[in-house]
Amino acid sequence: MAEYTRQGTLVLELGYRGTDFSGFAEQEGYRTVAGSLREALVTALRRDVELVCAGRTDAGVHAISQYVSVPVYDSELDLSGRRLLASLTALVPDDISIRRVLRANEDFSARFDASSRSYRYRISCGRQRPMQLLGYTWWLRPAQDLNVEAMNEAAQLLVGEHDFTSFCKVTSARMLKEQGRSTSRNVMSLSVTREQEMGEQVTAIDITGNAFLHNMVRIITGTLVEVGREHRDPAWVGEVLAAQNRTAAAQTAPPEGLTFTNVSYPDGLLSVWE
């Protein structure tokens, strides 16, 4: 597209079932969200495309509100948003849903313009296998239910801006530090509640932050579950945070319980593509 001038940005809000994807980011030889979406966009726009997402998700992780930005050029600004939505919906596989087609100016980035990102992690407890939410929760079979109140108390120790090295995959933390990049993140809110979804009870961990380290939400979840099982006191989570060492935290929770739920952008950056 060197002979054309970028005139704006196409922004897609999409959801996906992560079960059969090897994560969002493209990987040669693997089925990924970005790879499937790229194929659809290449067909719809009749050219190669550059994709930027608000936050990469790992294999098996779901999304209901992921954002992807794509530069658009010249006459593409005159495309019908409704037709583009219909076309992309027909072209993507059944485990991807194009929720909205939006537009932004030429400088917009789904990643760098995001002010916050949110996730929900669902846990099902008990000996009965979850049915409606199977594949979207971590099924635990403890002798007793999780102590949600203790988990929520512990969770508050993670709110604010901290170095979250203890809650980051070891190789990723090492790479960031070798590159001189920060492992600090700002957790704006974090809560643990009991919820009813589709007739089934879940323990829901909702977290919003400016950005997240690799496996950060899943390691936080595994660590809070140790408190919920009453294997650890809530104060222990503060000790884990202060250690700045992955070995201090608990197991990484499995991917199927995690859903990318929302991205926030400053007012006025996005508008519906009519």
N, C-alpha and C positions, 0 to 999 in steps of 0.2 A: 504493500500500500504506500510505497514511498512517494508515488506521484500524486497522492491525495493529501489533504490537510485534515487533521482530526478536528471535528466540529462539535463533538459532544460525547456523552457516555450513555450506553445502554446499561441499565441496572436491573437485574433479575432477583426477585425474592423467590426462593424455592425451598421445598422440603424434600426429604428423602428418607427411605428406610435403609439404614446402613448395613443390614444383615448380610447382603450379598455383594457389598462393595469392599474393596481393599482400601478404604479411606477416601478422602476427598481428592487429594493431590494425585496427579497423573503418575503412573509407574508403568514402564514398558512391560507388557505381558500380563498385566493385571487389570481387572475390571474396576474402574474408579468413577466417582461422581463427576469429576472434572473431565475425564476422558469421554464419558457418555454425553455430557453437556456440550463439549466441544464439537463432537460429531453432529449434534443437532444444529448448533449455531453455524457451522460451516455449510451445512445444507441450506439453512434458511437465508443466510447472508451471501452465500456463494463466494466465500473467500475464507482464508485462514483467520483465526481470531486469537486475541490475547485475553486470558482470563485472570482476574484477581478476586479472591474471595475474602470475606470478613474474618474467617478463622478456619484453619484446616481441622478436619475431624479425622480421627483414627479409624481403622477398620472396625466395622460393627457398630459405630456410633451413628445415631439418627439425628435428623434436623427437622424442625418445622418452620424455621425462619432464618435461613442462611441467605446472605447477599453476595452477588457476584457482579462485578463491573466489567464491561467490554467497551473499548473505544469504538466510536462510529464515525463515519466519514460522509461528507458531501450529501448526496441525495438520499442516503440512508436515514437522514433526519425526517424525511417525508414518509417513511414507512408507517403503516397503520399499526398502532399498538395492539389493537384487538386481533388483527390478522396474525401478527407476530406471536401473540400469546397462543392462539389456536394452532399455529404451525408448530411451535416448539412443543406444545402439549402432545401433538400427534407424533413428533419425532423422538422425544425422550422415552426411555423404557418406563414400564409401569411403576417402578419403585422410585421415580422422581416426579415431583409435582411442581409445575411452574405456577406460583401463586399470584405474582404480580409482575407486570412489565413497567418499569419506571425509567425516567431520564434524569440526567444531571449534566453539569457543565463539563468541559473537556478536561479539567484538572481533577475531577473526582476519582477517588480510589475507595473501593469497598473496604479495603483493609485499613488504610492510613487515616481515613476520615471518620472511622467509627469511634464514638466516644465511650461506648461500653458494649459488652457482650454478656449474654446470660445463658445459663444451663440449668436443666433440672435432672437430677439423678433419682431414679425410683428403685425402691427396695421392697420386695414382697417377703413377708415372714410367715412361717407356719409350715405344717406338713402337707397342706393341700397345694398342689401345683397351680399357679395362676393360669387362668385361661384367656380372658380377653387381653390381658397385658403380657402374655407370654412372648418373650423376645424383646420386651421393652422394660424389663425389670431384672434386678439381681435377686434371684430366689434364694433366700436364706432359710434354713430349717433349724433354728436354735431351740433350745429347751424352753426358752421364754422369749416374749416379744422384746424388741429393742426399747431401751429407755430413751425416748425421744427428747424428754426434757433435759437430760444430762447431755445428750448430743448437741442440742441447741445451745446450751450453756458453753460447751467447749467450742462450738463454732464461732462464737463471738470473739474469741481470742485471736481469730484469723482475720477479722475485719480491720481494714486500714491498709496502709502501705507498708509492706514488709519484704524481706528477702525470703523467697519461698523455695530455696534450694532443697530443703528437706522434702518438698512435695513436687519434685521434678525428676524425670527420668535421668539417670546418672550420665549417660552419654550426651544428652542434650544440654545438661547443666555445664558439663565440662567444655563442650563446644562453645557455648555462649561466653564463658569466662575466658577461653583462649582467644576469642574474637574481641574481647574487651566490652562485651555487651552485658547489660544488667540482668540479674535474676530477681530483681524486685518487681512486684506487681501491686496494684491497688485493688483490694477486694472491697467493693462498695457496700455490698450486703450479702449476708449468708444466713439462711434459716433452715431449720429442720422441723417438719410438721408431719402430722398424720393426715392423709387425704383419702377420699373415696374417688376412684376413677373407674368408670365403666362398671360400677357395682363391686369393685374389689378394693380392699384397703391396701395402701402403700405408705411407706415412709418416704417422704419427698425432701430432698436436699436441693434448695434453690440458691444459686450463687450468681452474682453479677460483679464483673470487674472490668477494669480498663483493658486488660489483656490477660492471657493465661500461658503458663509454661507447659511443656509437653507432659501429658498425663497428670497435670496438676489437680484437676477436679476429681479424677478417679483415685488419686492417692489421698486427697483430703477425705473422700468418702470412705475409703478403707480404714483410715485412721479414726474417723468419727464412729465407725461401726464398732471398733474396739471399746470405745466409751459406751456405746449403746448396749453392748453385751455385758457391760460392767466388769470388763477385764482391766480397765484403766479408769482413773479419775479424770474429770474434765480438765483439771489443771495440767495434766500430762501433755495435752495438745500444745499448750504454750511452751513446754520444754522441747517438744519436737520442733516447733518453729524456730526456737532460739538455737538449736543444735546446728542448723544449716548443713545437714547431712542426711542423705536419703535413707541410710540405714536406721535412723532414729524413728522414722514413720512406719506405718503398718503396710499391709499388702495393697497393691493396686487393684481397685475394684474392676470387675469385668466390663467390657465396653457396652454390652447390650442394654444396660440400665441407663445410659447417658443419652440425653437429647439436647441438642443446641436449640435454644428456644427463642432467642431474640437478639437483635443488634440495634443500638440506638445511634442516630446521627443528629447533628445540629439541625435545628429548624431551617427550612428553606433550601436544603441541599438537594432534596429529591422531590419529584413531582410525577404524577401518573402519566404514562405515555398513552395518549389518546389514540 
